[in-house]
Amino acid sequence: MSDSAALYKPEWLSYPEDPAALNPVIWTPSFARNTEGELCVDGTPVSELVAEFDTPAYVFSEDTFRSRARAYRTAFEQAFAHHNAQVSVYYAGKSFLCTAVARWAREEGLCLDTASGGELAIGIRGGFDPANIALHGNNKSVAELRRAIDAGLGRVVADSVDELRLIERVYAQVASERAQAGRELPAPVPVLLRITPGVHASTHEAIATAHEDQKFGMSLQPDTAALAGLSSQELEYWGVAPSDSYALLAASIAEAIDSIELRGIHCHIGSQIFDAAGFEQAAATALQFMHQLNERFGRQLPELDLGGGYGIGYTEADTPRDIAEVTGSIANTVAAVCAELSMDIPHMSFEPGRSISGPSGITLYTVGTIKNVSIEDEHGDIRVRRYVSVDGGMSDNARPVLYDADYSVTVANRAPAGEQVLSRVVGKHCESGDIVVRYAYLPADLAAGDVLAVPATGAYCYVLGSNYNFLTRPPVVATAEHADPRVIVRRQSEGEMLALMVD
Ligand SMILES: *Cc1c(COP(=O)(O)O)cnc(C)c1O
């Protein structure tokens, strides 16, 4: 073992016994090395991808995406079939969306979650029936709601009382325009209410908090502040006490608006979660609230959407759970809580994003400059950290800067044999925080021109990308075992950047 292993590094990172091995917690079966040790994606060697598409580039496996989409859909369907309940799986488009990916999700029988007019436009261009699209967001614009109502979207997930009022107004406008044109009126808007179940799940654990200090959703807690704007007559009119929750007020208002079809409840407790307890706690809380509404309205609300958030492997420290285990534990909890409350299991919806798109994508970079930097370790001894610069960085992967996210990396164009050196992979931006992979072992003989692959960049990388330093946005290249690699999002050109500028 190299003495570089004594350098400061996190505990989870161990000196690789086999530096060419691809950890299956991080890499899906679409990624494998050929007999020469070169990384292949769905059978295509990386050197061919680089020759044709250049670096930096995102490579997105259609095979992995489709198989994970199918796996989530069938696992949820089967888990709830045991309890005679129906399921819809929405792909959370915000994790990564383009027209080709929308088509794959649709062909795999998923519905689509969108969070803006732009995502909605991509979904519709990708061939989705608007009835299978949901629209999210805490501040939807009039234009977005108009589009949703006009297109006949399947779900609008409402986030506030103000939004319910806005939906009512926009519906009235659309309806009057249609009436004047002698057209059929739009159907009442199918609405889910987003609640905050008081469960905040971080990556490794779920913490229950009575009051959540965040912008999304509506609280179930007694909330005098939220109801403070209402007069006692108004509260009486809605059948709400000053100490009731904001969510109860919203549900009462939604139920009373003729142009809203209140379908149920939505909650999403966070992202990159490995712990089952958070999902189970949130499901129980949401079902109890639904039960309360069912009694209040004298009808059973038909749908509960429990969001997404299933964690994936970025490094060897991560412990993603088996899909069947996650879905099975959620189904059992929902069935048990419904039995306790003597209510039928509602139609269940789920919104996985990262756990479908994340492991599907990698980023390919070319190594440029390499620099050894002396640092002090935890004992005050001077050590060397090797900085490896690549041709992209925080403009194609903002997650390390935004969330302190850790990634892994491997040499892709050849087998990474021999001595391995603790390294840090950094980008080419004018920012010292521009780190791609904070800690990794890379071969001592790494040289300019080598190609690095960073796995699990399929989610929240392209979509969080920027033009910082006016780097052009990399392309997304799709691979599949039985098709030639092809561009599904073109590389941006300098001309396209300059075209936005007015002289
Ligand atoms: C972000 C988000 C998702 C997807 O989360 P993942 O962690 O990518 O699975 C699902 N639903 C809502 C409402 C979201 O905001």
The ligand as an ORCA input file, in Angstrom:
! r2SCAN-3c Opt
* xyz 0 1
  C     -37.525     16.677     -6.145
  C     -38.852     16.069     -5.987
  C     -39.047     14.724     -6.297
  C     -37.925     13.811     -6.716
  O     -36.991     13.650     -5.727
  P     -35.805     12.582     -5.923
  O     -34.989     12.751     -4.722
  O     -35.087     12.979     -7.178
  O     -36.445     11.243     -6.042
  C     -40.315     14.212     -6.189
  N     -41.359     14.988     -5.797
  C     -41.206     16.291     -5.488
  C     -42.363     17.086     -5.086
  C     -39.957     16.876     -5.572
  O     -39.810     18.161     -5.255
*
